[in-house]
């Protein structure tokens, strides 16, 4: 068992925030600062019945660190109120999923390391509140004393070049549909399919790595 004070984390995996304007967010980080889009998740039908469809997209900020944003379809901006952490206050009717989308995630290298932090948290005043396997990661979550949600995460497998390409298709489709009057997950998926048809012929020459088989290690 690791020493109780051994440092196991390996820096920031990603920092995540909500956005009401994905087009300007992408324009600032990807197009102005030059941070590539490296992953995205199209979440349709996740969570309880009142949870909207959303896009979770990630920018590469160097050193394998990422900055991520959530965009919720059909959710309009709202004023402050009694909910939230020590800096951000939200009104009582703001959905909890929106508040908790603001979180810090830090990375560990192995399942043993993740379990060690699970043990430490469960032995503290801030026990693990949930443990979740996402598409490429496994994570534990709790809130710190300030009310910030903290995630500790490990990779289940590498993100492949094919998934990087898929992320960019997703974001390009997202920018197209949010420019219209009624953005939705259905509209995004239709537009993404259209982009695949439009661009598929160019991929063998522009993306030679995509023609190779990507070996995914066993978990």
Phi, psi and omega in degrees: 000137179299152173301144186296342179249008179294136181272115186250340185285157186237041178091193185276127171280303171200152170250133187236140179220153173281156173221141172265352184225080182295330181296313179291326178297314178294321181297321181289307188281314183278311189274328181267309181275340178083025177274115183294148167285127185239349179193151173208154178234124173266105186256098178253123177077018178280151173076193181292174185300329183271007180271121183285163170296148180211160172249131175245113185232150193235140173249142174281118179250019174095155177058033183064019177261152185223151173245128189235156180222151172252135169237120182260123181291130175083002181266125180263156183293149185224165184273179182280173182180205190277348183269164172114190182269191187292341181254329185244123181245135182236151179292163187296337182268002177289130181299139181297329180299327179290317179298315185282352174291342177275104183208161175251131177245133177239152193253140169237164190271340190213166175297322178299318179294319178298317179296328178294318177289329173300316180296316182297317180294317181295338178270002184250188174282355184232070183293161178300131181266331175199156176230126190223139167261121176265200182295316185233002184221161170237135190221151167243153187225146168206177174251138177280178183297342178272355184092005176281137173283131179244133177243134170245130193223152172230152178280137172272332178193163177292153169279127187275162174302326178298322180288328173298316177298316179299321179298317180291324173299317180299314183291320177298319177294319179300315180298325178292315186283329179286347174282347180268180187283333186223076179299142177202164176297320180300316179296321179297315182294323176296314180295322178297318177299321179296319180293323177299314179298317182295326190255349189302322183295336183273342188296320181303324181274324184273333184231070184299331181295335182287342178278349181269153177283126178266118180278125178257119183294153177294145180283000000 
